[in-house]
Structure formats: structure tokens, C-alpha cells
Amino acid sequence: VDFKGSHILSVEQFELGDVESLFAVARRMEVYARRQRVTRVLEGAVLGNLFFEPSTRSRISFGAAFNRLGGAVRDTAGFDVSSIVKGESIYDTSRVISGYVDVLVIRHPREGAVREFAQATNLPVINAGDGPGEHPTQALLDLYTIQRELKKEDLRGLRGLRVAMLGDLKFGRTVHSLTKLLSLLDDVEFRLVSPEELRMPEKVTELARRRGHRVRQTPELADGLAGADVVYVTRVQEERFTDRGTYERFRGAYSINLATVRGLCKPDVVLMHPLPRDSRLGSHELVDDLNRLPNLAIFRQSDNGIPVRMALFALVLGVADRAEQAAREVTWFVPATIGRYDA
Ligand code: NCD
């Protein structure tokens, strides 16, 4: 793809080479993301960050990534504060906001809604999650994290990867996008661990199989975790269940704690989660007793959202080669640990 001016709606629009060029830019953005230098390459640009569904990290992360490029951010959060409650259509909202900003990031509870925003504007639109549909930027930062955690020089080095995904694979959009994205690699083994009722949609598993990967679906935790290089845990998506009873039946279906990891995973397993973890009693898909285990990559993963989203903005707005020209030293206090990926 030519990133400049493009919408980013689904990972299906990428080929491996696109992901590699994006990651090369993300590596160059690390220095700004880690606050070692400042760049103002997007000074004067404005991001419209429209979130019609709850979010903390994605909204702040998109906004902070834009700010770190020197751009300004305007955002809204929730339906109740937007004109959509007054009956405004997606078409109108998209056209109006397009008059105010340079790029749009949109999260919406309905699958396909972000595409409708994109159809109504000439500005680039980035999908920050459309209901149970996709979450392409999360998948990109997940893959970036996998490559870094497994210390591979390039994506081809991930050939033969064994990845277990577990939890709510039906409604969890991050695992839909990640499975499709990983399908661009060679010879991946997917172990999809979920209750029967929360299995990954067939159109996603089909795509992986069509590209020659092994896909194994199982409700058994031990079966899924044994020998996996990466274990990607997800939250049961409470907000997508139409009845409370069904949700209650599945919440807490899988809980990974220190004992599970020691007993069932290989010693160098990489533990991931798109976050938020559900830390309420009876949920706890990824327990806090793992917090000091170096294998727990979840905060390095969320940190990686900044350089990856910076790279995407820089490419979509056509300034990726100019960031260094607009850079200078940081003068304010930055904790020493910030610059260190392993800290
Ligand atoms: C996820 C999402 O919103 O899909 N969060 C995120 O963006 N990192 C996962 C979730 O809500 O469970």
C-alpha cells in the first residue's frame, strides 16, 4: 500500500512488505517515544480522535503518539457527549469533523461503522476498533512486540511461530486482526483456546488455513499452552453479550497465574494481553501474581503502541522521512528507566 493519504481500516489491506516498512519507521520513532529526543514534524496538524465506546489506553495512546510528533489533538469520548444522540448521521459527523482536522481516528461499537466514516471523507481514517470487527493498530503493535520479545531481526525470522490465543475469541476484535496479520508470516501454528461458544469466527480461521497455517481449536488450556512461544490472553468482552447469564457463565473461564505459567508454559514464553485485564473477583484472566515475571510483556506491549502509531501517522500524512529534521534534545526530567526497553 501507499500509506500516504490512505485509510487504515483492516489488516487485510497489508502485505508483509508494508508491515516491514511500517516497523522500520516505528524503530526510528522509538527515540521520541522514549523521550530521548523531541520532534515537531506534525506541528500545525490536528488529529480528530473520536471514541464512541469506552477506552483509556487506545485513546490516550493515539493522542499521545500524535502529540509526540508535534501535532495537536481534539477528542470526544462516548455517545452521550456527541451529536449522534441528537440523530446526526455518520455521514454528517464525518463531513463536519473533516473540516476541522487533518486525520481521523475512530472507535465505534458497530462493525463496519468506521468504514462508513471513511467513505464520507477524503481525509485518512484510522480504525481504532469497530465493535467485534477489527482493531488493526493493536494487531500491528502486537506483532511489533512479538518480533521484539523474540529478538528477531525481521518478520521472516518468526517462521514456525507457535502462538496460543485464549479467552473470548468470538467477540475479541484484537485476536481477529492479529490472526489475520500473523497469517502473512510463514508456517504459523495457532492454538485457539476458548469455550465452544466463544470460538473464533470461521472467516478468520479460514483465512489462516487458506494461507497454509495450522489452526487447532480446543477448550483445553494445557493443550493450548504446551510449547507455545507466545500466549495471548484476552478479556471476556462483557459489553458484547446480549444476556448477562451467558456472560456470567464464561467469565473466569480461563485464569492464568504464576502456577499455570510455571506448570504449563515453556520457560521463555512471552505473555501478552491487549489490556485492559479484568481484575475483578471471578474474572482475572491474567493474575497479578505474574507482575514481576519478566515473561509478562503486557506493559512493553502497551508502550509499543506509541512508536507504532507514530509511524502510522507519519506515513499516512507523508512526513516519515522528515521527523529527524524537526528534532531536538529533551530538556525536561525523564526517568532513566523510560529509555530502556528491558526496564
Ligand atoms: C481491546 C479492545 O478495545 O478491543 N483493548 C485495546 O484497545 N487495547 C481489548 C479489550 O477491550 O478487551
Boltz pocket constraint, residues with backbone or C-beta under 6 A from the ligand:
constraints:
  - pocket:
      binder: B
      contacts: [[A, 54], [A, 57], [A, 58], [A, 128], [A, 129], [A, 135], [A, 138], [A, 173], [A, 174], [A, 234], [A, 235], [A, 274], [A, 275], [A, 276]]
      max_distance: 6.0
